[in-house]
Amino acid sequence: MNAMQILFLEDEPTIREVLTEYMKMQSYEVTEAEDGERALELLKEQRFDMAVLDIMVPKASGLEVLSYIKEHRPQMAVIMLTALDDEKTQVQAFNLYADDYVIKPVSPIILLKRMETILRRVKRKERQEEKGLVICADSYQAFYDGTPLELTLSEFLLLQTLKKEPGRAFTREQLILRIFNEDYVGNDRIIDAHVKNLRKKLPGNYIKTVIGVGYQFQEGDL
């Protein structure tokens, strides 16, 4: 899974260094900007999942950067991280569709939790807008054209295993090991039952029987 890309605008070096390290410990890819102009340049050059923006920074303010994001990157998540706690500035930020407004000083752990919550919500929305069959490993859900498929855990794991390696023919024994590890004791025809149920729930012919071997994933014939 690709790391989340974070743009971090902060002109105070110590704060920027400390919070960047915490973000990296959470496996985020962090690109730092020390002023608003640099942040705007980066937004034109790269794709980001989220921006964490201080407001009072040189050259172009965090609110100006937020305004650019609203116009050119409307799907991007934004947290304003600032010492400005007046109501007028907060209202201005939310009018520009900031997702959160955090007053400094802030605990790095709390900031990370806020980032995690917002990114999870944004990614869920993106998945629901995607077309076709989409597998979401972190929530153990599958979607088709944004609609969740009502799968059992075993059905989900079976579908996920097959879809990860499209075209590969899996034996029933291999699929049992992927789904149940070493815990399952019984007939390998349990896989046939799961495939039968999956085929009823999937909107296309995604699972092909490979005679004499087992099953493989293929794009559906809708």
C-alpha positions, 0 to 999 in steps of 0.5 A, spaced: 500 500 500 502 506 498 504 511 503 499 517 504 503 523 501 503 529 506 504 537 505 507 540 511 507 548 511 510 550 518 516 556 518 518 554 525 524 549 524 523 546 531 516 545 530 517 542 523 522 537 525 519 534 531 512 534 527 515 531 521 518 526 525 512 523 528 508 523 521 514 519 518 514 514 524 506 513 522 509 511 515 507 518 512 511 521 506 512 528 508 514 534 504 516 540 508 515 547 506 517 553 510 513 558 506 507 559 503 510 560 496 514 554 496 507 550 498 504 553 492 509 550 488 509 543 491 502 543 490 503 545 482 508 539 482 506 533 486 500 530 488 498 530 496 493 526 500 493 531 505 496 538 507 497 541 514 498 548 514 500 553 519 497 560 517 502 565 519 508 563 514 512 568 510 510 570 503 503 567 502 499 565 508 496 558 510 489 561 508 492 563 501 494 556 500 488 553 503 484 557 498 488 555 492 487 547 494 479 549 495 480 551 487 485 546 484 485 540 489 478 540 492 478 532 494 485 534 498 484 534 506 487 540 510 488 541 517 490 548 519 495 548 525 496 555 528 497 559 534 491 563 531 485 562 536 480 567 534 473 566 531 474 570 525 480 566 523 477 559 524 470 561 520 475 563 515 478 557 514 472 553 515 469 557 509 474 555 505 473 547 507 478 546 512 477 539 515 480 541 521 483 547 525 488 545 531 491 550 535 498 550 537 501 547 541 498 541 540 500 534 542 504 530 536 499 524 538 493 528 538 495 531 531 496 524 528 490 521 531 486 527 527 490 526 521 488 519 521 481 520 522 480 525 516 484 521 512 480 515 513 474 519 512 477 521 505 479 515 503 472 511 504 469 517 500 474 516 494 472 508 495 465 509 494 466 514 488 470 509 484 467 504 479 467 497 478 470 492 484 474 495 489 477 491 495 479 495 501 484 491 506 483 495 512 476 495 513 475 488 510 470 491 505 469 490 498 465 495 493 462 495 487 461 502 484 461 505 491 456 500 493 458 495 499 458 488 498 455 484 504 461 478 504 462 474 510 470 474 512 471 468 509 468 470 502 472 477 503 479 473 504 477 469 498 476 474 493 482 479 496 486 473 495 484 471 488 484 479 486 491 480 488 494 476 483 489 476 477 490 470 472 493 466 477 490 459 478 490 457 486 488 450 488 483 449 493 489 447 498 492 454 497 486 458 498 485 454 505 492 456 507 491 463 505 484 464 508 484 459 514 492 459 515 493 452 519 487 452 523 482 449 518 481 441 519 476 438 514 474 437 506 477 442 501 471 443 498 469 448 503 472 453 498 467 451 493 461 453 497 465 460 498 466 460 491 458 459 490 456 464 495 461 469 492 458 468 485 451 470 487 453 476 491 458 479 485 455 483 479 460 479 474 463 473 472 469 475 476 471 468 479 473 462 473 474 455 475 480 452 472 479 445 471 483 440 475 486 446 479 482 450 482 480 458 481 482 464 478 480 471 478 478 474 471 475 481 470 467 480 470 463 479 464 457 484 466 
